[in-house]
């Protein structure tokens, strides 16, 4: 959180700087920063009861209870997240959160009906939602941050609508094109006959859009995170994300490399096993064993994606984003390690399979504890003093009125 926005050639920043709070010492050498530890005190058994009630009420109300369930979940996780011994607070009104949920639900129903009645109706729904999505996303950020507090002060988000559209442009365009191509391709296949087969142009367009979406994903992620972290505000501080776009591409290349190496290693192992079976066995038994080897290999590949590739991406992305977030008085650090996270992922996955999903609340609590306690914050200057000074600033204790007015919370 910083007094000046981060600017770069690939994603321009916008918005006026938040009123800065002086953090410099009165005289002498600047004091060493004070490190604030983050602790998570939630327990799986406590959250299980909340989760079970939320699940039952969501089912009984045909999902309309979902915003209320989400508010209860956020309140629990915030209350058990301690920064320097002080808990976060969540003050969101679930009735206002219901607005955003109903909007997304209406779009989903319109899209589902449109795909069956008319491709043009589905395309219109996609186009409308893509048009309003950045504004809704920005309102969601305002609502979530404006209703989160620490030590009596609310956080805020001061990014403007134009910045939200710029930040989401690299992701919205190719994904809308890809979804649109899939709708048109499905319509063409439905109307095709043996005499007039469907044109392959839609398939080529879909593949081209998908390739473009994959190529710009790191760029999109960089712009989105820069917009988010560059407009977080708290006590007169505004954040900035100092990680460049190249860092996101390097991380993406490493993740793709891990995935490719996994496929290559398993492909060689499977190919060798099949070759040995084919050379040493014959008849139905040989074919059955080959099918078994191939099926087991596919399952192992999927398991390795969950066990290695996903934890690697999550840990490195958290460390990249939060390790490069700072402001005039605050510097965040993140030291989330791969192998402990991978081990926890394996444990959670196995226990969820054994319990048929009932272990999920315990897994959510364990994951939150590991991810949150990997984060720490360095504070420069007298924390108590500049927090006290911020109490008198406009909006310091009331949050973001605009976010509360719109009341959108889209889960971002």
C-alpha positions as YAML, in Angstrom:
chain: A
units: angstrom
residues:
- id: 1
  name: UNK
  ca: [0.00, 0.00, 0.00]
- id: 2
  name: UNK
  ca: [1.67, 3.16, -1.22]
- id: 3
  name: UNK
  ca: [1.24, 6.89, -1.58]
- id: 4
  name: UNK
  ca: [1.98, 6.69, -5.31]
- id: 5
  name: UNK
  ca: [0.67, 4.28, -7.88]
- id: 6
  name: UNK
  ca: [2.96, 1.90, -9.72]
- id: 7
  name: UNK
  ca: [3.32, 2.82, -13.38]
- id: 8
  name: UNK
  ca: [4.67, 0.84, -16.23]
- id: 9
  name: UNK
  ca: [4.69, 0.95, -19.99]
- id: 10
  name: UNK
  ca: [2.26, -1.95, -20.30]
- id: 11
  name: UNK
  ca: [-0.38, -0.96, -17.75]
- id: 12
  name: UNK
  ca: [-0.89, 2.72, -16.98]
- id: 13
  name: UNK
  ca: [-2.01, 3.60, -13.47]
- id: 14
  name: UNK
  ca: [-4.73, 6.06, -12.64]
- id: 15
  name: UNK
  ca: [-6.44, 7.77, -9.76]
- id: 16
  name: UNK
  ca: [-5.38, 10.38, -7.27]
- id: 17
  name: UNK
  ca: [-3.03, 9.39, -4.48]
- id: 18
  name: UNK
  ca: [-4.49, 8.72, -1.08]
- id: 19
  name: UNK
  ca: [-3.70, 11.28, 1.62]
- id: 20
  name: UNK
  ca: [-0.37, 10.20, 3.02]
- id: 21
  name: UNK
  ca: [0.38, 9.76, 6.69]
- id: 22
  name: UNK
  ca: [3.84, 10.79, 7.79]
- id: 23
  name: UNK
  ca: [5.88, 7.82, 8.94]
- id: 24
  name: UNK
  ca: [9.30, 9.41, 9.18]
- id: 25
  name: UNK
  ca: [10.90, 9.78, 12.61]
- id: 26
  name: UNK
  ca: [11.23, 13.23, 14.04]
- id: 27
  name: UNK
  ca: [15.03, 13.18, 13.92]
- id: 28
  name: UNK
  ca: [18.03, 10.92, 13.71]
- id: 29
  name: UNK
  ca: [18.52, 7.65, 11.85]
- id: 30
  name: UNK
  ca: [15.32, 5.92, 10.70]
- id: 31
  name: UNK
  ca: [14.37, 3.11, 13.04]
- id: 32
  name: UNK
  ca: [14.49, -0.46, 11.83]
- id: 33
  name: UNK
  ca: [11.11, -1.66, 10.55]
- id: 34
  name: UNK
  ca: [8.95, -3.66, 12.90]
- id: 35
  name: UNK
  ca: [7.76, -7.03, 11.60]
- id: 36
  name: UNK
  ca: [4.12, -7.96, 12.14]
- id: 37
  name: UNK
  ca: [3.38, -11.69, 12.08]
- id: 38
  name: UNK
  ca: [0.18, -13.10, 10.63]
- id: 39
  name: UNK
  ca: [-1.51, -15.90, 12.55]
- id: 40
  name: UNK
  ca: [-4.58, -17.97, 11.77]
- id: 41
  name: UNK
  ca: [-6.43, -19.41, 14.77]
- id: 42
  name: UNK
  ca: [-9.39, -21.10, 13.10]
- id: 43
  name: UNK
  ca: [-10.10, -24.79, 13.62]
- id: 44
  name: UNK
  ca: [-11.60, -27.35, 11.29]
- id: 45
  name: UNK
  ca: [-14.18, -28.51, 13.82]
- id: 46
  name: UNK
  ca: [-15.50, -24.98, 14.34]
- id: 47
  name: UNK
  ca: [-15.69, -24.22, 10.65]
- id: 48
  name: UNK
  ca: [-17.26, -27.62, 9.93]
- id: 49
  name: UNK
  ca: [-20.36, -26.61, 11.88]
- id: 50
  name: UNK
  ca: [-20.61, -23.30, 10.01]
- id: 51
  name: UNK
  ca: [-20.02, -25.02, 6.66]
- id: 52
  name: UNK
  ca: [-22.63, -27.72, 7.31]
- id: 53
  name: UNK
  ca: [-25.34, -25.21, 8.23]
- id: 54
  name: UNK
  ca: [-24.41, -23.06, 5.22]
- id: 55
  name: UNK
  ca: [-24.59, -26.06, 2.92]
- id: 56
  name: UNK
  ca: [-27.97, -27.23, 4.17]
- id: 57
  name: UNK
  ca: [-29.54, -23.76, 4.02]
- id: 58
  name: UNK
  ca: [-28.10, -23.17, 0.54]
- id: 59
  name: UNK
  ca: [-29.66, -26.41, -0.69]
- id: 60
  name: UNK
  ca: [-33.01, -25.74, 0.99]
- id: 61
  name: UNK
  ca: [-33.24, -22.22, -0.48]
- id: 62
  name: UNK
  ca: [-32.15, -23.33, -3.98]
- id: 63
  name: UNK
  ca: [-28.81, -21.46, -3.59]
- id: 64
  name: UNK
  ca: [-30.39, -18.13, -2.57]
- id: 65
  name: UNK
  ca: [-28.76, -18.44, 0.86]
- id: 66
  name: UNK
  ca: [-25.32, -18.47, -0.80]
- id: 67
  name: UNK
  ca: [-24.48, -14.77, -0.10]
- id: 68
  name: UNK
  ca: [-25.44, -15.20, 3.57]
- id: 69
  name: UNK
  ca: [-23.31, -18.35, 3.75]
- id: 70
  name: UNK
  ca: [-20.43, -16.47, 2.18]
- id: 71
  name: UNK
  ca: [-20.76, -13.62, 4.67]
- id: 72
  name: UNK
  ca: [-20.65, -16.10, 7.58]
- id: 73
  name: UNK
  ca: [-17.58, -17.77, 6.09]
- id: 74
  name: UNK
  ca: [-15.76, -14.47, 5.55]
- id: 75
  name: UNK
  ca: [-16.65, -13.28, 9.05]
- id: 76
  name: UNK
  ca: [-15.21, -16.49, 10.53]
- id: 77
  name: UNK
  ca: [-11.99, -16.44, 8.52]
- id: 78
  name: UNK
  ca: [-11.44, -12.72, 9.12]
- id: 79
  name: UNK
  ca: [-12.06, -13.02, 12.87]
- id: 80
  name: UNK
  ca: [-9.46, -15.79, 13.06]
- id: 81
  name: UNK
  ca: [-6.82, -13.95, 11.03]
- id: 82
  name: UNK
  ca: [-4.61, -12.05, 13.46]
- id: 83
  name: UNK
  ca: [-2.08, -9.46, 12.34]
- id: 84
  name: UNK
  ca: [0.24, -8.53, 15.20]
- id: 85
  name: UNK
  ca: [-2.32, -10.10, 17.56]
- id: 86
  name: UNK
  ca: [-5.25, -8.02, 16.26]
- id: 87
  name: UNK
  ca: [-8.03, -9.75, 14.33]
- id: 88
  name: UNK
  ca: [-9.41, -8.60, 11.01]
- id: 89
  name: UNK
  ca: [-13.10, -7.81, 10.83]
- id: 90
  name: UNK
  ca: [-15.66, -8.32, 8.09]
- id: 91
  name: UNK
  ca: [-18.71, -6.03, 8.11]
- id: 92
  name: UNK
  ca: [-20.39, -6.85, 4.80]
- id: 93
  name: UNK
  ca: [-24.18, -6.93, 4.67]
- id: 94
  name: UNK
  ca: [-25.25, -10.23, 3.06]
- id: 95
  name: UNK
  ca: [-28.46, -8.63, 1.78]
- id: 96
  name: UNK
  ca: [-26.33, -6.32, -0.33]
- id: 97
  name: UNK
  ca: [-24.14, -9.23, -1.39]
- id: 98
  name: UNK
  ca: [-27.33, -10.87, -2.67]
- id: 99
  name: UNK
  ca: [-27.51, -8.26, -5.45]
- id: 100
  name: UNK
  ca: [-24.29, -9.40, -7.07]
- id: 101
  name: UNK
  ca: [-25.26, -13.05, -6.71]
- id: 102
  name: UNK
  ca: [-28.66, -12.52, -8.32]
- id: 103
  name: UNK
  ca: [-27.02, -10.67, -11.19]
- id: 104
  name: UNK
  ca: [-24.59, -13.52, -11.88]
- id: 105
  name: UNK
  ca: [-27.40, -16.05, -11.46]
- id: 106
  name: UNK
  ca: [-29.58, -14.17, -13.96]
- id: 107
  name: UNK
  ca: [-26.73, -14.12, -16.48]
- id: 108
  name: UNK
  ca: [-26.10, -17.85, -16.00]
- id: 109
  name: UNK
  ca: [-29.77, -18.68, -16.58]
- id: 110
  name: UNK
  ca: [-29.96, -16.40, -19.62]
- id: 111
  name: UNK
  ca: [-26.85, -17.96, -21.10]
- id: 112
  name: UNK
  ca: [-28.04, -21.52, -20.41]
- id: 113
  name: UNK
  ca: [-31.45, -20.84, -21.96]
- id: 114
  name: UNK
  ca: [-29.91, -18.91, -24.85]
- id: 115
  name: UNK
  ca: [-27.61, -21.75, -25.87]
- id: 116
  name: UNK
  ca: [-30.68, -23.98, -26.30]
- id: 117
  name: UNK
  ca: [-33.02, -21.46, -27.95]
- id: 118
  name: UNK
  ca: [-30.83, -19.18, -30.02]
- id: 119
  name: UNK
  ca: [-27.06, -18.82, -30.50]
- id: 120
  name: UNK
  ca: [-27.55, -15.07, -30.96]
- id: 121
  name: UNK
  ca: [-29.25, -14.83, -27.58]
- id: 122
  name: UNK
  ca: [-26.32, -16.63, -25.96]
- id: 123
  name: UNK
  ca: [-23.86, -14.36, -27.75]
- id: 124
  name: UNK
  ca: [-25.81, -11.29, -26.61]
- id: 125
  name: UNK
  ca: [-25.67, -12.52, -23.00]
- id: 126
  name: UNK
  ca: [-21.92, -13.11, -23.29]
- id: 127
  name: UNK
  ca: [-21.36, -9.70, -24.83]
- id: 128
  name: UNK
  ca: [-23.44, -7.90, -22.20]
- id: 129
  name: UNK
  ca: [-21.72, -9.62, -19.30]
- id: 130
  name: UNK
  ca: [-18.26, -8.97, -20.79]
- id: 131
  name: UNK
  ca: [-19.22, -5.31, -21.15]
- id: 132
  name: UNK
  ca: [-20.29, -4.86, -17.52]
- id: 133
  name: UNK
  ca: [-17.89, -7.37, -15.89]
- id: 134
  name: UNK
  ca: [-14.96, -4.97, -15.23]
- id: 135
  name: UNK
  ca: [-17.28, -2.47, -13.53]
- id: 136
  name: UNK
  ca: [-18.82, -5.23, -11.41]
- id: 137
  name: UNK
  ca: [-15.37, -6.56, -10.53]
- id: 138
  name: UNK
  ca: [-14.23, -3.10, -9.41]
- id: 139
  name: UNK
  ca: [-17.42, -2.69, -7.32]
- id: 140
  name: UNK
  ca: [-16.73, -6.11, -5.79]
- id: 141
  name: UNK
  ca: [-13.23, -5.03, -4.76]
- id: 142
  name: UNK
  ca: [-14.62, -1.84, -3.25]
- id: 143
  name: UNK
  ca: [-17.22, -3.78, -1.31]
- id: 144
  name: UNK
  ca: [-14.84, -6.44, 0.01]
- id: 145
  name: UNK
  ca: [-12.07, -4.00, 1.05]
- id: 146
  name: UNK
  ca: [-14.48, -1.34, 2.32]
- id: 147
  name: UNK
  ca: [-16.02, -3.92, 4.64]
- id: 148
  name: UNK
  ca: [-12.74, -5.30, 5.99]
- id: 149
  name: UNK
  ca: [-11.12, -3.66, 9.00]
- id: 150
  name: UNK
  ca: [-8.06, -3.95, 11.22]
- id: 151
  name: UNK
  ca: [-7.60, -2.14, 14.53]
- id: 152
  name: UNK
  ca: [-10.77, -0.13, 14.00]
- id: 153
  name: UNK
  ca: [-9.86, 1.18, 10.53]
- id: 154
  name: UNK
  ca: [-11.41, 0.01, 7.29]
- id: 155
  name: UNK
  ca: [-9.42, -0.87, 4.21]
- id: 156
  name: UNK
  ca: [-10.36, 0.68, 0.90]
- id: 157
  name: UNK
  ca: [-9.99, 0.37, -2.84]
- id: 158
  name: UNK
  ca: [-9.67, 3.55, -4.90]
- id: 159
  name: UNK
  ca: [-9.21, 2.17, -8.42]
- id: 160
  name: UNK
  ca: [-11.49, 3.76, -11.02]
- id: 161
  name: UNK
  ca: [-13.70, 2.11, -13.64]
- id: 162
  name: UNK
  ca: [-11.43, 3.01, -16.56]
- id: 163
  name: UNK
  ca: [-8.53, 1.27, -14.84]
- id: 164
  name: UNK
  ca: [-10.64, -1.85, -14.32]
- id: 165
  name: UNK
  ca: [-11.44, -2.01, -18.04]
- id: 166
  name: UNK
  ca: [-7.78, -1.55, -18.97]
- id: 167
  name: UNK
  ca: [-6.65, -4.21, -16.51]
- id: 168
  name: UNK
  ca: [-9.12, -6.84, -17.72]
- id: 169
  name: UNK
  ca: [-8.82, -6.10, -21.45]
- id: 170
  name: UNK
  ca: [-6.14, -8.75, -22.21]
- id: 171
  name: UNK
  ca: [-8.24, -11.49, -20.61]
- id: 172
  name: UNK
  ca: [-11.77, -10.48, -21.60]
- id: 173
  name: UNK
  ca: [-11.23, -10.17, -25.37]
- id: 174
  name: UNK
  ca: [-9.75, -13.62, -26.13]
- id: 175
  name: UNK
  ca: [-11.99, -15.47, -23.68]
- id: 176
  name: UNK
  ca: [-15.13, -13.83, -25.05]
- id: 177
  name: UNK
  ca: [-13.95, -14.71, -28.55]
- id: 178
  name: UNK
  ca: [-13.33, -18.31, -27.47]
- id: 179
  name: UNK
  ca: [-16.75, -18.70, -25.82]
- id: 180
  name: UNK
  ca: [-18.44, -17.01, -28.79]
- id: 181
  name: UNK
  ca: [-16.69, -19.32, -31.24]
- id: 182
  name: UNK
  ca: [-17.75, -22.36, -29.21]
- id: 183
  name: UNK
  ca: [-21.40, -21.24, -29.29]
- id: 184
  name: UNK
  ca: [-21.31, -20.63, -33.04]
- id: 185
  name: UNK
  ca: [-19.45, -23.88, -33.62]
- id: 186
  name: UNK
  ca: [-22.10, -25.80, -31.68]
- id: 187
  name: UNK
  ca: [-24.88, -24.07, -33.65]
- id: 188
  name: UNK
  ca: [-23.17, -24.88, -36.96]
- id: 189
  name: UNK
  ca: [-22.77, -28.53, -36.01]
- id: 190
  name: UNK
  ca: [-26.42, -28.74, -34.95]
- id: 191
  name: UNK
  ca: [-27.64, -27.33, -38.28]
- id: 192
  name: UNK
  ca: [-25.20, -29.28, -40.46]
- id: 193
  name: UNK
  ca: [-26.27, -32.18, -42.66]
- id: 194
  name: UNK
  ca: [-24.46, -34.85, -44.63]
- id: 195
  name: UNK
  ca: [-24.86, -32.76, -47.79]
- id: 196
  name: UNK
  ca: [-23.75, -29.53, -46.09]
- id: 197
  name: UNK
  ca: [-21.29, -30.37, -43.31]
- id: 198
  name: UNK
  ca: [-20.34, -27.73, -40.77]
- id: 199
  name: UNK
  ca: [-17.47, -25.47, -41.79]
- id: 200
  name: UNK
  ca: [-14.17, -26.07, -40.02]
- id: 201
  name: UNK
  ca: [-13.63, -22.32, -39.78]
- id: 202
  name: UNK
  ca: [-15.34, -22.17, -36.41]
- id: 203
  name: UNK
  ca: [-13.01, -24.84, -35.03]
- id: 204
  name: UNK
  ca: [-9.96, -22.97, -36.32]
- id: 205
  name: UNK
  ca: [-11.28, -19.72, -34.87]
- id: 206
  name: UNK
  ca: [-11.89, -21.38, -31.52]
- id: 207
  name: UNK
  ca: [-8.38, -22.85, -31.43]
- id: 208
  name: UNK
  ca: [-6.85, -19.49, -32.42]
- id: 209
  name: UNK
  ca: [-8.80, -17.70, -29.67]
- id: 210
  name: UNK
  ca: [-7.74, -20.34, -27.14]
- id: 211
  name: UNK
  ca: [-4.10, -19.97, -28.16]
- id: 212
  name: UNK
  ca: [-4.32, -16.20, -27.84]
- id: 213
  name: UNK
  ca: [-5.95, -16.55, -24.40]
- id: 214
  name: UNK
  ca: [-3.12, -18.80, -23.22]
- id: 215
  name: UNK
  ca: [-0.44, -16.45, -24.59]
- id: 216
  name: UNK
  ca: [-1.85, -13.36, -22.87]
- id: 217
  name: UNK
  ca: [-2.70, -15.06, -19.56]
- id: 218
  name: UNK
  ca: [0.54, -13.93, -17.82]
- id: 219
  name: UNK
  ca: [0.06, -10.40, -19.18]
- id: 220
  name: UNK
  ca: [-3.54, -10.39, -18.01]
- id: 221
  name: UNK
  ca: [-2.58, -11.65, -14.57]
- id: 222
  name: UNK
  ca: [0.12, -8.98, -14.25]
- id: 223
  name: UNK
  ca: [-2.27, -6.16, -15.18]
- id: 224
  name: UNK
  ca: [-5.04, -7.45, -12.90]
- id: 225
  name: UNK
  ca: [-2.73, -7.87, -9.89]
- id: 226
  name: UNK
  ca: [-1.13, -4.49, -10.53]
- id: 227
  name: UNK
  ca: [-4.54, -2.85, -10.62]
- id: 228
  name: UNK
  ca: [-5.63, -4.64, -7.44]
- id: 229
  name: UNK
  ca: [-2.51, -4.14, -5.35]
- id: 230
  name: UNK
  ca: [-1.93, -0.65, -6.73]
- id: 231
  name: UNK
  ca: [-5.21, 0.62, -5.29]
- id: 232
  name: UNK
  ca: [-5.48, -1.09, -1.93]
- id: 233
  name: UNK
  ca: [-5.62, 1.62, 0.73]
- id: 234
  name: UNK
  ca: [-5.35, 1.62, 4.49]
- id: 235
  name: UNK
  ca: [-4.72, 4.45, 6.95]
- id: 236
  name: UNK
  ca: [-3.56, 6.85, 4.25]
- id: 237
  name: UNK
  ca: [-1.33, 4.27, 2.62]
- id: 238
  name: UNK
  ca: [-1.78, 3.03, -0.94]
- id: 239
  name: UNK
  ca: [-0.19, -0.13, -2.22]
- id: 240
  name: UNK
  ca: [1.94, -0.71, -5.27]
- id: 241
  name: UNK
  ca: [3.01, -3.93, -6.91]
- id: 242
  name: UNK
  ca: [6.62, -3.73, -8.05]
- id: 243
  name: UNK
  ca: [6.71, -7.06, -9.91]
- id: 244
  name: UNK
  ca: [7.05, -6.56, -13.65]
- id: 245
  name: UNK
  ca: [5.15, -8.38, -16.37]
- id: 246
  name: UNK
  ca: [8.27, -10.40, -17.19]
- id: 247
  name: UNK
  ca: [8.16, -12.02, -13.76]
- id: 248
  name: UNK
  ca: [4.66, -13.35, -14.48]
- id: 249
  name: UNK
  ca: [5.78, -14.75, -17.85]
- id: 250
  name: UNK
  ca: [8.81, -16.42, -16.25]
- id: 251
  name: UNK
  ca: [6.59, -18.02, -13.63]
- id: 252
  name: UNK
  ca: [4.17, -19.20, -16.33]
- id: 253
  name: UNK
  ca: [7.00, -20.71, -18.37]
- id: 254
  name: UNK
  ca: [8.21, -22.61, -15.29]
- id: 255
  name: UNK
  ca: [4.73, -23.98, -14.61]
- id: 256
  name: UNK
  ca: [4.36, -25.03, -18.25]
- id: 257
  name: UNK
  ca: [7.83, -26.60, -18.07]
- id: 258
  name: UNK
  ca: [6.83, -28.66, -15.01]
- id: 259
  name: UNK
  ca: [3.67, -29.82, -16.77]
- id: 260
  name: UNK
  ca: [5.58, -30.75, -19.94]
- id: 261
  name: UNK
  ca: [8.25, -32.64, -17.99]
- id: 262
  name: UNK
  ca: [5.53, -34.53, -16.13]
- id: 263
  name: UNK
  ca: [3.84, -35.55, -19.37]
- id: 264
  name: UNK
  ca: [7.19, -36.47, -20.93]
- id: 265
  name: UNK
  ca: [8.34, -38.59, -17.99]
- id: 266
  name: UNK
  ca: [5.01, -40.37, -17.68]
- id: 267
  name: UNK
  ca: [4.81, -40.81, -21.45]
- id: 268
  name: UNK
  ca: [8.22, -42.47, -21.54]
- id: 269
  name: UNK
  ca: [7.34, -44.66, -18.56]
- id: 270
  name: UNK
  ca: [4.01, -45.68, -20.04]
- id: 271
  name: UNK
  ca: [5.50, -46.25, -23.47]
- id: 272
  name: UNK
  ca: [8.27, -48.42, -22.04]
- id: 273
  name: UNK
  ca: [5.82, -50.42, -19.96]
- id: 274
  name: UNK
  ca: [3.53, -50.99, -22.92]
- id: 275
  name: UNK
  ca: [6.48, -52.05, -25.09]
- id: 276
  name: UNK
  ca: [7.64, -54.56, -22.50]
- id: 277
  name: UNK
  ca: [4.15, -56.04, -22.13]
- id: 278
  name: UNK
  ca: [3.70, -56.24, -25.91]
- id: 279
  name: UNK
  ca: [7.05, -57.99, -26.32]
- id: 280
  name: UNK
  ca: [6.59, -60.52, -23.52]
- id: 281
  name: UNK
  ca: [2.85, -61.26, -23.56]
- id: 282
  name: UNK
  ca: [0.19, -62.06, -26.13]
- id: 283
  name: UNK
  ca: [-3.55, -62.41, -26.36]
- id: 284
  name: UNK
  ca: [-6.38, -60.77, -24.36]
- id: 285
  name: UNK
  ca: [-4.28, -60.60, -21.19]
- id: 286
  name: UNK
  ca: [-1.71, -58.42, -22.94]
- id: 287
  name: UNK
  ca: [-4.38, -56.02, -24.21]
- id: 288
  name: UNK
  ca: [-6.03, -55.77, -20.80]
- id: 289
  name: UNK
  ca: [-2.71, -55.06, -19.12]
- id: 290
  name: UNK
  ca: [-1.88, -52.36, -21.67]
- id: 291
  name: UNK
  ca: [-5.25, -50.68, -21.05]
- id: 292
  name: UNK
  ca: [-4.61, -50.88, -17.31]
- id: 293
  name: UNK
  ca: [-1.14, -49.32, -17.71]
- id: 294
  name: UNK
  ca: [-2.48, -46.47, -19.86]
- id: 295
  name: UNK
  ca: [-5.39, -45.79, -17.49]
- id: 296
  name: UNK
  ca: [-3.07, -45.80, -14.46]
- id: 297
  name: UNK
  ca: [-0.68, -43.47, -16.25]
- id: 298
  name: UNK
  ca: [-3.41, -40.95, -17.01]
- id: 299
  name: UNK
  ca: [-4.56, -41.00, -13.37]
- id: 300
  name: UNK
  ca: [-0.98, -40.50, -12.17]
- id: 301
  name: UNK
  ca: [-0.54, -37.53, -14.52]
- id: 302
  name: UNK
  ca: [-3.68, -35.89, -13.14]
- id: 303
  name: UNK
  ca: [-2.53, -36.62, -9.59]
- id: 304
  name: UNK
  ca: [0.88, -35.06, -10.26]
- id: 305
  name: UNK
  ca: [-0.84, -31.93, -11.60]
- id: 306
  name: UNK
  ca: [-2.65, -31.56, -8.27]
- id: 307
  name: UNK
  ca: [0.34, -32.59, -6.16]
- id: 308
  name: UNK
  ca: [3.17, -30.65, -7.84]
- id: 309
  name: UNK
  ca: [2.12, -28.26, -10.60]
- id: 310
  name: UNK
  ca: [-0.77, -26.59, -8.77]
- id: 311
  name: UNK
  ca: [1.05, -26.15, -5.42]
- id: 312
  name: UNK
  ca: [4.08, -24.82, -7.29]
- id: 313
  name: UNK
  ca: [1.98, -22.26, -9.13]
- id: 314
  name: UNK
  ca: [0.08, -21.20, -6.01]
- id: 315
  name: UNK
  ca: [3.14, -20.88, -3.79]
- id: 316
  name: UNK
  ca: [5.25, -19.02, -6.34]
- id: 317
  name: UNK
  ca: [2.40, -16.69, -7.34]
- id: 318
  name: UNK
  ca: [1.66, -15.77, -3.72]
- id: 319
  name: UNK
  ca: [5.34, -15.14, -3.04]
- id: 320
  name: UNK
  ca: [5.69, -13.09, -6.21]
- id: 321
  name: UNK
  ca: [2.64, -10.90, -5.68]
- id: 322
  name: UNK
  ca: [2.76, -10.32, -1.93]
- id: 323
  name: UNK
  ca: [6.54, -10.28, -1.76]
- id: 324
  name: UNK
  ca: [6.52, -7.34, -4.20]
- id: 325
  name: UNK
  ca: [3.68, -5.37, -2.57]
- id: 326
  name: UNK
  ca: [4.65, -2.35, -0.51]
- id: 327
  name: UNK
  ca: [3.78, 1.23, 0.36]
- id: 328
  name: UNK
  ca: [5.46, 4.18, 2.01]
- id: 329
  name: UNK
  ca: [5.31, 2.52, 5.44]
- id: 330
  name: UNK
  ca: [4.50, -1.13, 4.72]
- id: 331
  name: UNK
  ca: [6.44, -3.96, 3.08]
- id: 332
  name: UNK
  ca: [4.83, -7.38, 2.67]
- id: 333
  name: UNK
  ca: [6.74, -10.65, 2.63]
- id: 334
  name: UNK
  ca: [5.62, -14.13, 1.65]
- id: 335
  name: UNK
  ca: [7.58, -17.35, 2.15]
- id: 336
  name: UNK
  ca: [5.10, -20.04, 1.16]
- id: 337
  name: UNK
  ca: [7.12, -23.21, 0.48]
- id: 338
  name: UNK
  ca: [6.35, -25.72, -2.23]
- id: 339
  name: UNK
  ca: [6.85, -29.08, -0.53]
- id: 340
  name: UNK
  ca: [4.90, -28.37, 2.67]
- id: 341
  name: UNK
  ca: [2.06, -27.07, 0.50]
- id: 342
  name: UNK
  ca: [2.33, -30.13, -1.78]
- id: 343
  name: UNK
  ca: [2.23, -32.43, 1.26]
- id: 344
  name: UNK
  ca: [-0.82, -30.64, 2.62]
- id: 345
  name: UNK
  ca: [-2.48, -30.91, -0.81]
- id: 346
  name: UNK
  ca: [-1.93, -34.68, -0.86]
- id: 347
  name: UNK
  ca: [-3.26, -35.05, 2.68]
- id: 348
  name: UNK
  ca: [-6.34, -32.93, 1.95]
- id: 349
  name: UNK
  ca: [-7.05, -34.77, -1.30]
- id: 350
  name: UNK
  ca: [-6.80, -38.23, 0.26]
- id: 351
  name: UNK
  ca: [-8.93, -37.34, 3.28]
- id: 352
  name: UNK
  ca: [-11.57, -35.71, 1.10]
- id: 353
  name: UNK
  ca: [-11.76, -38.87, -1.00]
- id: 354
  name: UNK
  ca: [-12.00, -41.09, 2.09]
- id: 355
  name: UNK
  ca: [-14.69, -38.90, 3.71]
- id: 356
  name: UNK
  ca: [-16.59, -38.29, 0.45]
- id: 357
  name: UNK
  ca: [-15.97, -34.55, 0.66]
- id: 358
  name: UNK
  ca: [-16.82, -34.04, 4.33]
- id: 359
  name: UNK
  ca: [-13.20, -33.18, 5.11]
- id: 360
  name: UNK
  ca: [-13.44, -30.05, 2.94]
- id: 361
  name: UNK
  ca: [-13.90, -27.55, 5.84]
- id: 362
  name: UNK
  ca: [-10.85, -28.99, 7.62]
- id: 363
  name: UNK
  ca: [-8.87, -28.78, 4.37]
- id: 364
  name: UNK
  ca: [-9.94, -25.15, 3.86]
- id: 365
  name: UNK
  ca: [-8.82, -24.20, 7.38]
- id: 366
  name: UNK
  ca: [-5.47, -26.01, 7.03]
- id: 367
  name: UNK
  ca: [-4.79, -24.38, 3.65]
- id: 368
  name: UNK
  ca: [-5.71, -20.93, 4.94]
- id: 369
  name: UNK
  ca: [-3.42, -21.37, 7.94]
- id: 370
  name: UNK
  ca: [-0.42, -22.35, 5.81]
- id: 371
  name: UNK
  ca: [-0.94, -19.58, 3.23]
- id: 372
  name: UNK
  ca: [-1.67, -16.81, 5.74]
- id: 373
  name: UNK
  ca: [1.10, -17.66, 8.19]
- id: 374
  name: UNK
  ca: [3.61, -17.54, 5.34]
- id: 375
  name: UNK
  ca: [2.91, -13.79, 5.10]
- id: 376
  name: UNK
  ca: [4.41, -11.08, 7.29]
- id: 377
  name: UNK
  ca: [4.42, -7.28, 7.18]
- id: 378
  name: UNK
  ca: [7.24, -4.85, 7.94]
- id: 379
  name: UNK
  ca: [6.10, -1.47, 9.28]
- id: 380
  name: UNK
  ca: [8.33, 1.59, 9.17]
- id: 381
  name: UNK
  ca: [7.73, 4.23, 11.81]
- id: 382
  name: UNK
  ca: [5.39, 4.44, 14.79]
- id: 383
  name: UNK
  ca: [2.45, 2.20, 13.91]
- id: 384
  name: UNK
  ca: [0.23, 3.34, 16.78]
- id: 385
  name: UNK
  ca: [0.86, 7.00, 15.97]
- id: 386
  name: UNK
  ca: [0.02, 6.93, 12.29]
- id: 387
  name: UNK
  ca: [-2.99, 4.71, 12.92]
- id: 388
  name: UNK
  ca: [-4.21, 7.25, 15.47]
- id: 389
  name: UNK
  ca: [-3.60, 10.08, 12.97]
- id: 390
  name: UNK
  ca: [-5.62, 8.21, 10.36]
- id: 391
  name: UNK
  ca: [-8.68, 8.02, 12.60]
- id: 392
  name: UNK
  ca: [-9.41, 11.63, 11.81]
- id: 393
  name: UNK
  ca: [-9.09, 11.38, 8.04]
- id: 394
  name: UNK
  ca: [-12.27, 11.27, 5.94]
- id: 395
  name: UNK
  ca: [-13.31, 7.69, 5.26]
- id: 396
  name: UNK
  ca: [-10.74, 6.28, 7.65]
- id: 397
  name: UNK
  ca: [-13.25, 4.47, 9.82]
- id: 398
  name: UNK
  ca: [-16.29, 4.26, 7.59]
- id: 399
  name: UNK
  ca: [-14.95, 2.42, 4.60]
- id: 400
  name: UNK
  ca: [-15.72, 2.98, 0.94]
- id: 401
  name: UNK
  ca: [-19.25, 4.33, 0.53]
- id: 402
  name: UNK
  ca: [-19.38, 3.52, -3.17]
- id: 403
  name: UNK
  ca: [-18.53, -0.13, -2.63]
- id: 404
  name: UNK
  ca: [-21.14, -0.38, 0.12]
- id: 405
  name: UNK
  ca: [-23.74, 1.31, -2.10]
- id: 406
  name: UNK
  ca: [-23.34, -1.12, -4.98]
- id: 407
  name: UNK
  ca: [-22.94, -4.04, -2.59]
- id: 408
  name: UNK
  ca: [-21.44, -6.40, -5.13]
- id: 409
  name: UNK
  ca: [-19.34, -9.27, -3.96]
- id: 410
  name: UNK
  ca: [-18.48, -11.65, -6.79]
- id: 411
  name: UNK
  ca: [-15.99, -13.81, -4.92]
- id: 412
  name: UNK
  ca: [-12.84, -12.17, -6.27]
...
